[in-house]
Amino acid sequence: MERQIDYQAIFRRIPAVMVALSPDFTILDVSDETADLVARRAEDLVGRDLFSTFRPNPNDPDEPGPPDLRESLEKVLATGERDVMPVTRYDLEDPGMPGVFDERYWAIVNIPVLADGRVSLIIFRAMDRTHMVHAAQTINC
C-alpha cells in the first residue's frame, strides 16, 4: 500500500516564516510560525493580497522592504529562478495595536515552483535578522 504524504501539513509545521504565493501575490498558505508571528489564524491570511496584508509602514514612506520585496518577487516570475535578497527592513504592524509598526529586518529568499516551465507559485522564506542588525548598530555607535 502506497502512503500519501500530506504536504500541506508539512508546510504548515515547518519551523520557519514561510508563505506560499500565487503569481499575483495572493497568499495561498502560511506556516504556523508565520501565523503565530502576526497573531492571526492561517485561514484569515489565505486568499489575501500579500502587500495589503503586510502593508508598508505609513509612518516611514522610505521603508525599503515593500518595494524591494515586490521587485524580488517579480524577478522570480520573470526568470523562474530563486532570488536571495540582502537583509532588508520590512516593518510589521503590531497585531494588538493597529497602526503601530515594529521595526524588523529580514533575510528573504523567494523560490519559484514551476509547472510546465512556468512559475505556478512562489515560496517566500524569511528569517528575522532584527537582533543582528540592532547588535551591529550598537557596536558601530
OpenMM code with the backbone's topology and positions (N, CA, C; nanometers):
from openmm import Vec3, app, unit

residues = "MET GLU ARG GLN ILE ASP TYR GLN ALA ILE PHE ARG ARG ILE PRO ALA VAL MET VAL ALA LEU SER PRO ASP PHE THR ILE LEU ASP VAL SER ASP GLU THR ALA ASP LEU VAL ALA ARG ARG ALA GLU ASP LEU VAL GLY ARG ASP LEU PHE SER THR PHE ARG PRO ASN PRO ASN ASP PRO ASP GLU PRO GLY PRO PRO ASP LEU ARG GLU SER LEU GLU LYS VAL LEU ALA THR GLY GLU ARG ASP VAL MET PRO VAL THR ARG TYR ASP LEU GLU ASP PRO GLY MET PRO GLY VAL PHE ASP GLU ARG TYR TRP ALA ILE VAL ASN ILE PRO VAL LEU ALA ASP GLY ARG VAL SER LEU ILE ILE PHE ARG ALA MET ASP ARG THR HIS MET VAL HIS ALA ALA GLN THR ILE ASN CYS".split()
positions = [
    Vec3(0.0836, -0.1184, 0.0000),
    Vec3(0.0000, 0.0000, 0.0000),
    Vec3(0.0886, 0.1256, 0.0000),
    Vec3(0.0646, 0.2147, -0.0958),
    Vec3(0.1410, 0.3384, -0.1053),
    Vec3(0.0852, 0.4406, -0.0075),
    Vec3(0.1746, 0.5041, 0.0640),
    Vec3(0.1341, 0.6015, 0.1645),
    Vec3(0.1329, 0.7417, 0.1040),
    Vec3(0.0283, 0.8172, 0.1268),
    Vec3(0.0163, 0.9545, 0.0790),
    Vec3(0.0827, 1.0494, 0.1784),
    Vec3(0.1498, 1.1468, 0.1254),
    Vec3(0.2156, 1.2467, 0.2091),
    Vec3(0.1305, 1.3733, 0.2092),
    Vec3(0.1045, 1.4247, 0.3266),
    Vec3(0.0253, 1.5471, 0.3417),
    Vec3(0.1210, 1.6665, 0.3388),
    Vec3(0.1468, 1.7180, 0.2164),
    Vec3(0.2426, 1.8266, 0.2021),
    Vec3(0.1955, 1.9557, 0.2685),
    Vec3(0.0661, 1.9778, 0.2732),
    Vec3(0.0174, 2.0985, 0.3394),
    Vec3(0.0493, 2.0934, 0.4893),
    Vec3(0.0331, 1.9754, 0.5498),
    Vec3(0.0657, 1.9617, 0.6922),
    Vec3(0.2152, 1.9836, 0.7159),
    Vec3(0.2979, 1.9339, 0.6253),
    Vec3(0.4424, 1.9547, 0.6374),
    Vec3(0.4735, 2.1036, 0.6271),
    Vec3(0.4188, 2.1686, 0.5247),
    Vec3(0.4424, 2.3122, 0.5038),
    Vec3(0.4005, 2.3918, 0.6270),
    Vec3(0.2839, 2.3618, 0.6790),
    Vec3(0.2327, 2.4385, 0.7943),
    Vec3(0.3232, 2.4249, 0.9159),
    Vec3(0.3818, 2.3080, 0.9340),
    Vec3(0.4582, 2.2824, 1.0564),
    Vec3(0.6080, 2.3086, 1.0445),
    Vec3(0.6547, 2.3490, 0.9273),
    Vec3(0.7961, 2.3838, 0.9128),
    Vec3(0.8261, 2.4978, 1.0098),
    Vec3(0.9312, 2.4832, 1.0900),
    Vec3(0.9617, 2.5880, 1.1889),
    Vec3(1.0319, 2.7075, 1.1245),
    Vec3(0.9565, 2.7789, 1.0425),
    Vec3(1.0119, 2.8927, 0.9704),
    Vec3(0.8991, 2.9836, 0.9249),
    Vec3(0.9342, 3.1078, 0.8973),
    Vec3(0.8392, 3.2012, 0.8382),
    Vec3(0.8373, 3.1708, 0.6886),
    Vec3(0.7280, 3.1086, 0.6434),
    Vec3(0.7133, 3.0711, 0.5030),
    Vec3(0.5715, 3.1012, 0.4572),
    Vec3(0.5631, 3.1531, 0.3338),
    Vec3(0.4346, 3.1874, 0.2739),
    Vec3(0.4355, 3.1344, 0.1310),
    Vec3(0.3295, 3.0634, 0.0926),
    Vec3(0.3124, 3.0210, -0.0456),
    Vec3(0.2271, 3.1266, -0.1145),
    Vec3(0.2783, 3.1777, -0.2286),
    Vec3(0.2123, 3.2862, -0.3007),
    Vec3(0.1765, 3.2431, -0.4426),
    Vec3(0.0644, 3.2927, -0.4910),
    Vec3(0.0290, 3.2750, -0.6312),
    Vec3(0.1101, 3.3757, -0.7127),
    Vec3(0.1129, 3.3615, -0.8457),
    Vec3(0.1856, 3.4581, -0.9278),
    Vec3(0.1345, 3.6017, -0.9185),
    Vec3(0.0127, 3.6219, -0.8677),
    Vec3(-0.0352, 3.7599, -0.8483),
    Vec3(-0.0190, 3.8049, -0.7025),
    Vec3(0.0611, 3.7290, -0.6260),
    Vec3(0.0984, 3.7600, -0.4875),
    Vec3(-0.0175, 3.7461, -0.3888),
    Vec3(-0.1102, 3.6570, -0.4224),
    Vec3(-0.2153, 3.6193, -0.3276),
    Vec3(-0.1587, 3.5118, -0.2356),
    Vec3(-0.1874, 3.5232, -0.1071),
    Vec3(-0.1396, 3.4247, -0.0096),
    Vec3(-0.2204, 3.2959, -0.0274),
    Vec3(-0.1489, 3.1863, -0.0567),
    Vec3(-0.2129, 3.0557, -0.0740),
    Vec3(-0.2075, 2.9733, 0.0533),
    Vec3(-0.1015, 2.9913, 0.1307),
    Vec3(-0.0869, 2.9204, 0.2574),
    Vec3(0.0257, 2.9860, 0.3357),
    Vec3(0.0262, 2.9641, 0.4658),
    Vec3(0.1324, 3.0152, 0.5530),
    Vec3(0.1705, 2.9069, 0.6528),
    Vec3(0.2957, 2.9097, 0.6946),
    Vec3(0.3385, 2.8181, 0.8004),
    Vec3(0.2765, 2.8635, 0.9328),
    Vec3(0.2682, 2.7710, 1.0264),
    Vec3(0.2164, 2.8047, 1.1593),
    Vec3(0.3007, 2.9145, 1.2237),
    Vec3(0.4317, 2.9106, 1.2010),
    Vec3(0.5194, 3.0127, 1.2591),
    Vec3(0.4857, 3.1515, 1.2055),
    Vec3(0.4498, 3.1588, 1.0782),
    Vec3(0.4099, 3.2870, 1.0194),
    Vec3(0.2823, 3.3373, 1.0856),
    Vec3(0.1849, 3.2494, 1.0974),
    Vec3(0.0580, 3.2875, 1.1603),
    Vec3(0.0812, 3.3328, 1.3044),
    Vec3(0.1657, 3.2606, 1.3777),
    Vec3(0.1962, 3.2985, 1.5155),
    Vec3(0.2646, 3.4351, 1.5213),
    Vec3(0.3572, 3.4585, 1.4302),
    Vec3(0.4314, 3.5846, 1.4277),
    Vec3(0.3387, 3.7047, 1.4138),
    Vec3(0.2377, 3.6917, 1.3302),
    Vec3(0.1471, 3.8047, 1.3057),
    Vec3(0.0179, 3.7942, 1.3868),
    Vec3(0.0122, 3.6949, 1.4759),
    Vec3(-0.1015, 3.6749, 1.5667),
    Vec3(-0.2345, 3.6673, 1.4918),
    Vec3(-0.2350, 3.5886, 1.3843),
    Vec3(-0.3575, 3.5643, 1.3082),
    Vec3(-0.3659, 3.4161, 1.2755),
    Vec3(-0.4847, 3.3723, 1.2444),
    Vec3(-0.5013, 3.2341, 1.2003),
    Vec3(-0.4662, 3.2254, 1.0523),
    Vec3(-0.4109, 3.1120, 1.0131),
    Vec3(-0.3773, 3.0913, 0.8713),
    Vec3(-0.4987, 3.1176, 0.7837),
    Vec3(-0.6149, 3.0740, 0.8271),
    Vec3(-0.7383, 3.0903, 0.7492),
    Vec3(-0.7719, 3.2375, 0.7243),
    Vec3(-0.7259, 3.3256, 0.8141),
    Vec3(-0.7524, 3.4684, 0.7981),
    Vec3(-0.6544, 3.5349, 0.7007),
    Vec3(-0.5452, 3.4650, 0.6691),
    Vec3(-0.4444, 3.5198, 0.5781),
    Vec3(-0.4605, 3.4669, 0.4355),
    Vec3(-0.5019, 3.3415, 0.4247),
    Vec3(-0.5147, 3.2772, 0.2933),
    Vec3(-0.6198, 3.3501, 0.2088),
    Vec3(-0.5836, 3.3729, 0.0821),
    Vec3(-0.6742, 3.4395, -0.0107),
    Vec3(-0.6574, 3.5903, -0.0159),
    Vec3(-0.5704, 3.6434, 0.0682),
    Vec3(-0.5494, 3.7884, 0.0715),
    Vec3(-0.4237, 3.8269, -0.0048),
    Vec3(-0.4194, 3.9495, -0.0536),
    Vec3(-0.3019, 4.0024, -0.1212),
    Vec3(-0.1893, 4.0228, -0.0203),
    Vec3(-0.0693, 3.9783, -0.0550),
    Vec3(0.0452, 3.9881, 0.0355),
    Vec3(0.0717, 4.1319, 0.0797),
    Vec3(0.0699, 4.2249, -0.0162),
    Vec3(0.1085, 4.3625, 0.0153),
    Vec3(-0.0020, 4.4421, 0.0848),
    Vec3(-0.1254, 4.3954, 0.0756),
    Vec3(-0.2333, 4.4566, 0.1534),
    Vec3(-0.2335, 4.4023, 0.2957),
    Vec3(-0.1977, 4.2756, 0.3083),
    Vec3(-0.1959, 4.2106, 0.4394),
    Vec3(-0.0761, 4.2567, 0.5219),
    Vec3(0.0393, 4.2647, 0.4562),
    Vec3(0.1613, 4.3111, 0.5225),
    Vec3(0.1984, 4.4451, 0.4592),
    Vec3(0.1204, 4.5440, 0.4996),
    Vec3(0.1294, 4.6746, 0.4352),
    Vec3(0.2529, 4.7508, 0.4802),
    Vec3(0.2960, 4.8445, 0.3969),
    Vec3(0.4109, 4.9277, 0.4342),
    Vec3(0.3797, 5.0124, 0.5567),
    Vec3(0.4839, 5.0488, 0.6261),
    Vec3(0.4712, 5.1351, 0.7427),
    Vec3(0.4373, 5.2766, 0.6945),
    Vec3(0.3146, 5.3255, 0.7212),
    Vec3(0.2774, 5.4589, 0.6732),
    Vec3(0.3549, 5.5703, 0.7427),
    Vec3(0.4194, 5.5397, 0.8546),
    Vec3(0.4972, 5.6392, 0.9277),
    Vec3(0.6376, 5.6568, 0.8701),
    Vec3(0.6748, 5.5683, 0.7755),
    Vec3(0.8074, 5.5763, 0.7148),
    Vec3(0.7965, 5.5443, 0.5658),
    Vec3(0.7666, 5.6439, 0.4848),
    Vec3(0.7499, 5.6204, 0.3411),
    Vec3(0.8778, 5.5762, 0.2712),
    Vec3(0.9940, 5.5893, 0.3364),
    Vec3(1.1204, 5.5474, 0.2768),
    Vec3(1.1591, 5.4037, 0.3136),
    Vec3(1.0718, 5.3341, 0.3867),
    Vec3(1.0992, 5.1949, 0.4228),
    Vec3(1.1248, 5.1147, 0.2943),
    Vec3(1.2421, 5.0504, 0.2829),
    Vec3(1.2779, 4.9847, 0.1575),
    Vec3(1.2134, 4.8484, 0.1337),
    Vec3(1.1671, 4.7832, 0.2388),
    Vec3(1.1213, 4.6454, 0.2271),
    Vec3(1.0118, 4.6184, 0.1264),
    Vec3(0.8986, 4.6879, 0.1329),
    Vec3(0.7900, 4.6557, 0.0398),
    Vec3(0.8287, 4.6676, -0.1081),
    Vec3(0.8905, 4.7784, -0.1526),
    Vec3(0.9272, 4.7825, -0.2952),
    Vec3(1.0362, 4.6816, -0.3309),
    Vec3(1.1308, 4.6574, -0.2392),
    Vec3(1.2361, 4.5594, -0.2663),
    Vec3(1.1781, 4.4184, -0.2764),
    Vec3(1.0831, 4.3862, -0.1906),
    Vec3(1.0212, 4.2543, -0.1962),
    Vec3(0.9427, 4.2377, -0.3252),
    Vec3(0.8664, 4.3375, -0.3633),
    Vec3(0.7903, 4.3294, -0.4891),
    Vec3(0.8857, 4.3071, -0.6077),
    Vec3(0.9963, 4.3810, -0.6088),
    Vec3(1.0941, 4.3671, -0.7169),
    Vec3(1.1506, 4.2241, -0.7202),
    Vec3(1.1798, 4.1686, -0.6037),
    Vec3(1.2331, 4.0326, -0.5971),
    Vec3(1.1314, 3.9306, -0.6481),
    Vec3(1.0070, 3.9444, -0.6053),
    Vec3(0.9028, 3.8510, -0.6493),
    Vec3(0.8804, 3.8609, -0.8003),
    Vec3(0.8829, 3.9821, -0.8529),
    Vec3(0.8657, 3.9996, -0.9974),
    Vec3(0.9840, 3.9408, -1.0739),
    Vec3(1.1023, 3.9491, -1.0160),
    Vec3(1.2207, 3.8883, -1.0780),
    Vec3(1.2054, 3.7360, -1.0837),
    Vec3(1.1554, 3.6772, -0.9750),
    Vec3(1.1327, 3.5323, -0.9720),
    Vec3(1.0330, 3.4928, -1.0810),
    Vec3(0.9271, 3.5697, -1.0958),
    Vec3(0.8283, 3.5412, -1.2005),
    Vec3(0.8894, 3.5516, -1.3397),
    Vec3(0.9732, 3.6510, -1.3605),
    Vec3(1.0314, 3.6753, -1.4929),
    Vec3(1.1372, 3.5722, -1.5295),
    Vec3(1.2160, 3.5284, -1.4303),
    Vec3(1.3300, 3.4402, -1.4595),
    Vec3(1.3037, 3.2934, -1.4289),
    Vec3(1.2086, 3.2661, -1.3396),
    Vec3(1.1868, 3.1282, -1.2953),
    Vec3(1.2976, 3.0783, -1.2048),
    Vec3(1.3769, 3.1706, -1.1511),
    Vec3(1.4878, 3.1342, -1.0634),
    Vec3(1.4702, 3.1977, -0.9261),
    Vec3(1.5256, 3.1313, -0.8257),
    Vec3(1.5169, 3.1848, -0.6899),
    Vec3(1.5901, 3.3171, -0.6806),
    Vec3(1.5451, 3.4004, -0.5872),
    Vec3(1.6096, 3.5280, -0.5634),
    Vec3(1.6380, 3.5409, -0.4144),
    Vec3(1.7632, 3.5660, -0.3828),
    Vec3(1.8055, 3.5857, -0.2441),
    Vec3(1.8235, 3.7356, -0.2245),
    Vec3(1.7448, 3.7907, -0.1359),
    Vec3(1.7509, 3.9343, -0.1090),
    Vec3(1.8553, 3.9630, -0.0013),
    Vec3(1.9229, 4.0789, -0.0106),
    Vec3(2.0078, 4.1183, 0.1026),
    Vec3(1.9164, 4.1494, 0.2216),
    Vec3(1.9735, 4.1506, 0.3405),
    Vec3(1.8930, 4.1827, 0.4588),
    Vec3(1.8256, 4.3169, 0.4350),
    Vec3(1.6955, 4.3198, 0.4539),
    Vec3(1.6180, 4.4400, 0.4258),
    Vec3(1.5211, 4.4684, 0.5397),
    Vec3(1.4907, 4.5945, 0.5547),
    Vec3(1.3943, 4.6353, 0.6569),
    Vec3(1.2535, 4.6261, 0.5998),
    Vec3(1.1677, 4.5570, 0.6745),
    Vec3(1.0250, 4.5485, 0.6388),
    Vec3(0.9519, 4.5414, 0.7719),
    Vec3(0.8959, 4.6536, 0.8137),
    Vec3(0.8318, 4.6629, 0.9444),
    Vec3(0.7025, 4.5822, 0.9475),
    Vec3(0.6701, 4.5317, 1.0656),
    Vec3(0.5452, 4.4578, 1.0850),
    Vec3(0.4522, 4.5363, 1.1756),
    Vec3(0.3276, 4.5376, 1.1361),
    Vec3(0.2265, 4.6038, 1.2184),
    Vec3(0.2018, 4.5194, 1.3423),
    Vec3(0.1990, 4.5847, 1.4582),
    Vec3(0.1725, 4.5147, 1.5838),
    Vec3(0.0294, 4.4638, 1.5807),
    Vec3(0.0104, 4.3305, 1.5917),
    Vec3(-0.1254, 4.2764, 1.5799),
    Vec3(-0.2225, 4.3274, 1.6866),
    Vec3(-0.1715, 4.3678, 1.8013),
    Vec3(-0.2587, 4.4171, 1.9074),
    Vec3(-0.2806, 4.5669, 1.9052),
    Vec3(-0.2063, 4.6354, 1.8184),
    Vec3(-0.2139, 4.7808, 1.8137),
    Vec3(-0.2113, 4.8277, 1.6685),
    Vec3(-0.3262, 4.8283, 1.6020),
    Vec3(-0.3299, 4.8716, 1.4619),
    Vec3(-0.2671, 5.0102, 1.4442),
    Vec3(-0.1863, 5.0230, 1.3400),
    Vec3(-0.1203, 5.1496, 1.3116),
    Vec3(0.0155, 5.1647, 1.3781),
    Vec3(0.0499, 5.0716, 1.4686),
    Vec3(0.1805, 5.0741, 1.5343),
    Vec3(0.2671, 4.9669, 1.4693),
    Vec3(0.3836, 5.0070, 1.4202),
    Vec3(0.4715, 4.9160, 1.3481),
    Vec3(0.5999, 4.8909, 1.4264),
    Vec3(0.6449, 4.7650, 1.4235),
    Vec3(0.7720, 4.7260, 1.4841),
    Vec3(0.8776, 4.7222, 1.3741),
    Vec3(0.9900, 4.7869, 1.3974),
    Vec3(1.0998, 4.7851, 1.3008),
    Vec3(1.1569, 4.6435, 1.2957),
    Vec3(1.1619, 4.5862, 1.1758),
    Vec3(1.2131, 4.4497, 1.1572),
    Vec3(1.3053, 4.4437, 1.0370),
    Vec3(1.4050, 4.3562, 1.0472),
    Vec3(1.4981, 4.3306, 0.9377),
    Vec3(1.4934, 4.1822, 0.9044),
    Vec3(1.4943, 4.1511, 0.7751),
    Vec3(1.4719, 4.0144, 0.7285),
    Vec3(1.5738, 3.9730, 0.6236),
    Vec3(1.6118, 3.8462, 0.6292),
    Vec3(1.6846, 3.7809, 0.5201),
    Vec3(1.5779, 3.6991, 0.4465),
    Vec3(1.5557, 3.7301, 0.3203),
    Vec3(1.4439, 3.6719, 0.2449),
    Vec3(1.4954, 3.5977, 0.1220),
    Vec3(1.4358, 3.4808, 0.0998),
    Vec3(1.4601, 3.4043, -0.0220),
    Vec3(1.3242, 3.3773, -0.0840),
    Vec3(1.3118, 3.4059, -0.2123),
    Vec3(1.1887, 3.3772, -0.2869),
    Vec3(1.2191, 3.2659, -0.3861),
    Vec3(1.1444, 3.1574, -0.3760),
    Vec3(1.1734, 3.0355, -0.4506),
    Vec3(1.0561, 3.0013, -0.5416),
    Vec3(1.0808, 2.9897, -0.6722),
    Vec3(0.9721, 2.9555, -0.7631),
    Vec3(0.9421, 2.8051, -0.7598),
    Vec3(0.8170, 2.7718, -0.7782),
    Vec3(0.7749, 2.6336, -0.8015),
    Vec3(0.7209, 2.6324, -0.9439),
    Vec3(0.7827, 2.5511, -1.0278),
    Vec3(0.7488, 2.5508, -1.1693),
    Vec3(0.6519, 2.4380, -1.2047),
    Vec3(0.5641, 2.4662, -1.2986),
    Vec3(0.4744, 2.3668, -1.3577),
    Vec3(0.4702, 2.3970, -1.5068),
    Vec3(0.5015, 2.2983, -1.5863),
    Vec3(0.5051, 2.3162, -1.7322),
    Vec3(0.5969, 2.4325, -1.7720),
    Vec3(0.7084, 2.4486, -1.6997),
    Vec3(0.8053, 2.5512, -1.7330),
    Vec3(0.7686, 2.6920, -1.6894),
    Vec3(0.6572, 2.7076, -1.6218),
    Vec3(0.6135, 2.8400, -1.5758),
    Vec3(0.6036, 2.8405, -1.4238),
    Vec3(0.6181, 2.9596, -1.3669),
    Vec3(0.6064, 2.9727, -1.2216),
    Vec3(0.4594, 2.9571, -1.1836),
    Vec3(0.4306, 2.8525, -1.1066),
    Vec3(0.2922, 2.8303, -1.0633),
    Vec3(0.2684, 2.8850, -0.9236),
    Vec3(0.3751, 2.8922, -0.8446),
    Vec3(0.3664, 2.9571, -0.7138),
    Vec3(0.5062, 2.9929, -0.6681),
    Vec3(0.5122, 3.0767, -0.5672),
    Vec3(0.6394, 3.1216, -0.5104),
    Vec3(0.6370, 3.0918, -0.3611),
    Vec3(0.7458, 3.0323, -0.3141),
    Vec3(0.7627, 3.0133, -0.1704),
    Vec3(0.8489, 3.1286, -0.1196),
    Vec3(0.7909, 3.2078, -0.0313),
    Vec3(0.8585, 3.3211, 0.0336),
    Vec3(0.9084, 3.2694, 0.1673),
    Vec3(1.0397, 3.2792, 0.1913),
    Vec3(1.1004, 3.2323, 0.3160),
    Vec3(1.1738, 3.3490, 0.3784),
    Vec3(1.1422, 3.3832, 0.5024),
    Vec3(1.2052, 3.4965, 0.5699),
    Vec3(1.2640, 3.4528, 0.7037),
    Vec3(1.3829, 3.5050, 0.7325),
    Vec3(1.4453, 3.4828, 0.8630),
    Vec3(1.4652, 3.6187, 0.9283),
    Vec3(1.4161, 3.6309, 1.0500),
    Vec3(1.4248, 3.7576, 1.1232),
    Vec3(1.5706, 3.7837, 1.1623),
    Vec3(1.6238, 3.8952, 1.1171),
    Vec3(1.7617, 3.9346, 1.1468),
    Vec3(1.7670, 4.0644, 1.2265),
    Vec3(1.6534, 4.1022, 1.2850),
    Vec3(1.6453, 4.2286, 1.3583),
    Vec3(1.7497, 4.2365, 1.4694),
    Vec3(1.7631, 4.1312, 1.5476),
    Vec3(1.8580, 4.1337, 1.6593),
    Vec3(2.0019, 4.1519, 1.6109),
    Vec3(2.0358, 4.0933, 1.4958),
    Vec3(2.1714, 4.1078, 1.4418),
    Vec3(2.1969, 4.2510, 1.3939),
    Vec3(2.0982, 4.3096, 1.3285),
    Vec3(2.1130, 4.4468, 1.2790),
    Vec3(2.1247, 4.5427, 1.3972),
    Vec3(2.0405, 4.5243, 1.4986),
    Vec3(2.0471, 4.6121, 1.6150),
    Vec3(2.1805, 4.5961, 1.6903),
    Vec3(2.2306, 4.4725, 1.6975),
    Vec3(2.3607, 4.4492, 1.7631),
    Vec3(2.4716, 4.5200, 1.6871),
    Vec3(2.4686, 4.5123, 1.5542),
    Vec3(2.5699, 4.5781, 1.4727),
    Vec3(2.5603, 4.7298, 1.4865),
    Vec3(2.4380, 4.7814, 1.4949),
    Vec3(2.4206, 4.9258, 1.5119),
    Vec3(2.4758, 4.9717, 1.6463),
    Vec3(2.4588, 4.8901, 1.7502),
    Vec3(2.5091, 4.9226, 1.8838),
    Vec3(2.6608, 4.9253, 1.8832),
    Vec3(2.7220, 4.8296, 1.8154),
    Vec3(2.8683, 4.8221, 1.8100),
    Vec3(2.9248, 4.9418, 1.7340),
    Vec3(2.8557, 4.9829, 1.6283),
    Vec3(2.9045, 5.0924, 1.5437),
    Vec3(2.8787, 5.2304, 1.6015),
    Vec3(2.8048, 5.2389, 1.7129),
    Vec3(2.7757, 5.3695, 1.7723),
    Vec3(2.8891, 5.4213, 1.8565),
] * unit.nanometer
topology = app.Topology()
chain = topology.addChain("A")
for resn in residues:
    res = topology.addResidue(resn, chain)
    for name in ("N", "CA", "C"):
        topology.addAtom(name, app.Element.getBySymbol(name[0]), res)
